[in-house]
Structures are given as C-alpha cells and as structure tokens.
Amino acid sequence: MTDRLPQPLRSDARDNRDRILEVARALFAAEGLNVPMREVARRAGIGPATLYRRFPTKQLLVTEAFADEVHACRALVEEGLAHPDPWQGFCLVIEKTCELHARNRGFTETFLSAFPGATEVAASREYTLRSVAELAGRAKETGRLRADFVLDDLIVMLMANRGIHATSTTDQVTASRRFAALVIQAFRASPEHAPLPPPARLVSVAARKGL
C-alpha cells in the first residue's frame, strides 16, 4: 500500500482561502468577533458554502485569522524575559502588548475571553500570563515595580486599552502608546514623571481650550 499524502490546494481554492483570511482579519480587527460568517463570505465575494468548506467553524477561522498575532504575542513576551533589566523588559511588554492589541480589536476580545475552540489563542493567553508573572516577579525584586502589582492589573489594562476608539489606526496606536506610558507610571514603585508620548487628537479643538 502507498501512503496517502495530503493534496495541495488548487490555485483557485488557495486564492479563496487567502481572500477569506484577509477579509476576516480586517473585519475582526475593526468590528470584533460578532461579525457573522455570512458577512465574511459576502465581503470575500464567495458563497457561504465555500467559506464553510474551507473553515467549517468560526473557531477555526478565528484561530487562522489570528495566527500572526499569536506568534507576535509570544515573541514580545520572550523579548521581555530576555531583557537584562527586568523592569525595562516589563515596560517593553506593556508597551508592545498595548500596541498589538490596539491594532486588532478582535484579537483583544479573543485573548480576554479565551474564545471557545480557539485553542492556539487560549494557549498564547496562558503563556503570556505565566511569562508576565515571571517577569513581574523579577521586576519586583529590583524594587522598581510596585509590590502590590497582580496579574489582574494586566487584564484591567487590556480592557481599558480596548476601550480606546479613534477614527484611524494611526490615532488608535498613538493613543494606546500614551496610555501605556501612563500605565507604566502607575505600575512604577517610585513616582517618576517622565515625558509622555504625543497624544492622539480624540476631542475637538473647542473642548481642548484651556489645556
């Protein structure tokens, strides 16, 4: 008997798959996970049957759509753990985590809720939390991270970061960077009034008068 090897996708099937993922990433990033599968199919210019043939469940589509974010999340916490200064490594994780999640609303929702069936995302969440706990322990030993920091504070940070809404991705990321700087100041054991990153313009000129 000869072993059956997996057959590569035909070019049209591969194109459909790539288009589905491209559309799903954009929709999930902008609107979150409540986007119906039929809307993904419509935006991709295919029928629902074609979508379900490639991705039988929404969980599978979510997992594939967020594969890059999962890898980026693992990479940034590993970068923080490898930093010779635990406090600076901790700050790096805060900054890059906020930016990663600011760019993709759907990934934040999946990360915070451990979306059922999205096992790779759930595993990434657990790895991130364990890694941040280890890094926070090291940073506390340096005396620069406040002693009462707990992992729940990281979740609160992500929930607050998710609440940032701007008219463009650029403003969204700009606002998130400033927010991360404020969070780091709050997490610092001793107050240090370092300059903040530039603000995003989220309110009208009239409302800003006097500030």
C-alpha positions in Angstrom: 0.0 0.0 0.0 1.1 3.5 -0.7 0.8 6.2 1.9 -1.8 8.9 1.1 -0.2 12.3 1.1 -2.2 15.5 1.7 -3.1 17.0 -1.6 -2.2 20.7 -2.0 -5.0 23.1 -2.6 -5.8 24.0 -6.2 -4.8 27.6 -7.1 -8.5 28.8 -7.0 -9.1 27.1 -3.7 -5.9 28.6 -2.3 -6.9 32.1 -3.6 -10.3 31.7 -1.9 -8.7 30.7 1.4 -6.3 33.6 1.3 -9.1 36.1 0.5 -11.3 34.7 3.3 -8.5 35.1 5.8 -7.7 38.6 4.6 -11.3 39.7 4.9 -11.8 38.0 8.3 -8.7 39.7 9.7 -9.8 43.1 8.6 -13.4 42.6 9.9 -12.4 41.1 13.2 -9.8 43.8 13.7 -12.3 46.6 13.0 -15.5 45.3 14.4 -14.7 42.4 16.8 -15.8 38.8 16.8 -19.5 39.4 16.4 -19.2 39.6 12.6 -21.4 36.9 11.1 -19.7 34.2 9.0 -22.1 35.2 6.1 -20.8 38.7 6.2 -17.2 37.4 5.9 -18.3 35.3 2.9 -20.1 38.3 1.3 -17.1 40.6 1.7 -14.8 37.9 0.3 -17.0 37.6 -2.7 -17.8 33.9 -2.2 -20.8 31.8 -1.2 -21.3 30.6 2.4 -20.8 27.0 1.3 -17.3 27.8 0.0 -16.5 29.6 3.3 -17.7 26.6 5.4 -15.8 24.2 3.2 -12.6 25.9 4.0 -13.5 26.8 7.6 -16.2 24.5 9.0 -16.5 26.5 12.3 -15.9 30.1 13.3 -13.4 28.9 15.9 -11.2 27.6 13.1 -11.5 30.8 11.2 -10.6 32.8 14.3 -7.6 30.7 15.0 -6.2 31.0 11.5 -7.0 34.7 11.3 -5.1 35.5 14.5 -2.1 33.2 13.8 0.2 36.2 13.3 -0.9 37.9 16.5 -0.4 34.7 18.5 3.2 34.5 17.2 3.8 38.2 17.8 2.4 37.9 21.4 4.7 35.0 22.2 7.7 36.8 20.6 7.2 40.1 22.6 7.0 38.4 26.0 10.0 36.3 25.2 11.8 39.6 24.2 10.8 41.0 27.6 12.0 37.9 29.5 15.4 38.0 27.7 16.0 41.7 28.6 18.9 42.0 31.0 17.0 44.6 33.0 13.7 43.0 34.3 12.0 46.4 34.8 12.8 47.5 31.3 11.7 44.1 30.0 8.4 44.5 31.8 7.9 48.0 30.4 8.7 46.7 26.9 6.0 44.0 27.3 3.4 46.6 28.5 4.2 49.0 25.5 4.2 46.3 22.8 1.2 44.4 24.2 -0.9 47.6 24.2 0.1 48.4 20.6 -0.5 44.9 19.4 -4.0 44.9 20.9 -4.7 48.5 19.7 -4.2 47.3 16.1 -6.7 44.4 16.4 -9.9 44.7 18.4 -10.9 41.1 17.6 -7.7 39.7 19.0 -8.2 41.5 22.2 -11.7 40.1 22.5 -10.4 36.6 21.8 -7.5 37.0 24.2 -9.6 38.3 27.1 -12.4 35.8 26.7 -10.4 32.7 25.7 -12.8 32.3 22.7 -14.2 28.7 22.8 -12.4 26.4 20.4 -9.6 28.8 19.6 -7.1 26.6 21.3 -3.9 28.3 20.0 -5.2 31.7 21.1 -6.0 30.3 24.6 -2.6 28.7 24.8 -1.0 32.0 23.9 -3.0 33.7 26.6 -1.9 31.3 29.2 1.8 31.5 28.1 1.6 35.3 28.1 0.2 35.5 31.6 2.7 33.0 33.0 5.5 34.9 31.4 4.4 38.3 32.6 4.0 36.8 36.1 7.6 35.6 36.0 8.9 38.9 34.6 6.9 40.9 37.2 8.4 38.8 40.0 11.9 39.7 38.7 10.9 43.4 38.3 9.6 43.5 41.9 13.0 42.2 43.1 14.7 45.2 41.6 12.4 47.5 43.6 11.1 49.3 40.6 7.7 47.5 40.1 5.3 48.2 42.9 5.0 45.3 45.3 1.2 45.1 45.0 1.1 44.5 41.2 -1.0 41.5 40.3 -1.8 39.8 37.0 -5.4 41.0 37.2 -3.9 44.5 36.7 -2.7 43.4 33.2 -6.2 42.3 32.3 -7.7 45.6 33.5 -5.0 47.3 31.4 -6.1 45.4 28.3 -9.8 46.0 28.9 -9.1 49.8 29.2 -6.9 49.7 26.2 -9.6 48.0 24.2 -11.9 51.0 25.1 -9.7 53.4 23.0 -11.6 54.3 19.8 -10.2 56.5 17.1 -11.1 57.3 13.5 -7.8 55.8 12.2 -5.4 53.0 13.1 -2.7 55.6 13.4 -4.6 57.6 16.1 -5.6 54.4 17.8 -2.0 53.3 18.1 -0.8 56.8 19.2 -3.5 56.9 21.9 -2.5 53.4 23.0 1.2 54.3 23.3 0.3 57.3 25.5 -2.0 55.1 27.6 0.8 52.5 28.0 3.2 55.3 29.3 0.6 56.3 31.9 0.1 52.7 32.9 3.8 52.2 33.4 4.0 55.3 35.6 1.1 53.8 37.7 3.0 50.5 38.0 6.3 52.1 39.0 7.1 51.7 42.7 8.5 55.2 42.9 6.9 58.1 41.0 8.9 59.4 38.1 7.4 62.0 35.9 8.9 61.1 32.6 7.6 62.9 29.4 4.6 61.2 27.9 4.4 60.2 24.2 2.5 62.6 22.0 -1.3 62.5 22.4 -3.8 61.4 19.8 -6.3 64.1 18.9 -9.6 62.4 20.0 -11.5 65.5 21.1 -12.5 68.7 19.4 -10.3 71.9 19.4 -13.0 73.7 21.3 -13.0 71.1 24.1 -9.3 71.3 24.4 -9.3 75.1 25.1 -7.6 75.9 28.4 -5.5 72.7 28.4 
